[in-house]
Amino acid sequence: MNLKELSHLLGISQTTVSRALNGYPEVSEATRARVIAAAQAHNYSPNTRAQGLATGHSRCIGHVISVNDSGEMVNPIFGDFMAGAGETYAAHGYDMMMTRVGAQDESDTYRNLQARGAVDGLVVHAPRNSDARLPLLTEIGLPFVVHGRSTGTDLDYSWLDVNNRRAFQDAARYLVSLGHSRIGLINGQETLDFAIRRREGYVSALAEAGLSVDPTLMVSGEMTEKYGFASASAMLDLPNPPSAFLVSSIICAVGVRRALDARDLKQGSDVSIVTFDDCLSYFANGSETPVFTAMQSSVRAAGAALAQMLIDRINTPDAPHTQTLWEADFVIGPSTGPYKSPHTKD
């Protein structure tokens, strides 16, 4: 089925059908839903190359990953984010393009994408402190949105983020309320903004409880199971080990639990674990009952929402920037319990 036939079937002009499928804001949501449903029912797919020639738009969204963040591309968190974003792109007739570049080539890559008209907009991943990409993209006029925020950047830009500082502050407070005073922080890479905010939340909670910050109980790194295992193992082997862990990813938390198992320690009884949970499709925190006490926020939902934010920005580039801060949900599982002195017998 072509555009003309779909238009005839719906009794709507070809222009309205095209605008509905392409996300133009002047089309009512009722009409858009009707057009999308008919297009899906009849397997209609617009020719994005032809659309690009006609409109001057590529109908493509770019995702540029620096070699410094290359581990992100094989991370399940990134995969879930892209799945959510891809669903939104497909609903609006957009393709996606992923490009991996060297750290020294990033600015040239963005300028080249803009000059060639290769993408209509970009999603900025893994924002850093005072991220130089944001003023560059603003300067060259390429629409963009940021998954996260950049501390130290004064520019006005569109972003969607989780309140990482509050999430880790609340989680640390919860562990303190259980009597824990030696709490290990197994954080993400602290060159990245989200990890900086998570450390701030952890430190703030300890300070308000009158607890000192012990550098031997804080690490940062790439959030893998191996990293969680190695970090927890090193802390558990200290003369005065932690009685609880605050972990930046459920993937790392599995490594922490492996470190406990290797020492015949029981999570929730001997040592407590609280983790951040991105609600991964293929790495769920249990089913009806959570495995870990966790701060939860769906990264797949974030991908879908941020993709819509970018499409809206492409369609109305002069609109005010959208800035959305999500609060994480806190769920209690069997991985946490009251502090138990190592001299206490069961």
Buried (B, 14 or more C-beta within 10 A) or exposed (E): BEBEEBBEBBEBEBEBBBBBBBBBEEBEEEBBEBBBEBBEEEEBEBEBEEBBEEEEBBBBBBBBBBEBBEBBBEBBBBBBBBBBBBEBBBBBBBBBBEBBBEEEBBBEBBBEBBEEEEBBBBBBBBBBEEBEBBBBBEEBEBBBBBBBBBBEBEEEBBBBBBBBBBBBBBBBBBBBEBBBBBBBBBBBBBEBBBBBBBBBBBBBBBEEBEBEEBEEBBBBBBBBBEBBBBBBBBBBEEEEBBBBBBBBBBBBBBBBBBBBEEEEBBBBBBBBBBBBBBBBBEBEBEEEEBBBBBBBBBBBBBBBBBBBBBBBBBBEEEEEEBBBEBEBEBBEBBBBBEBBEEEEEE
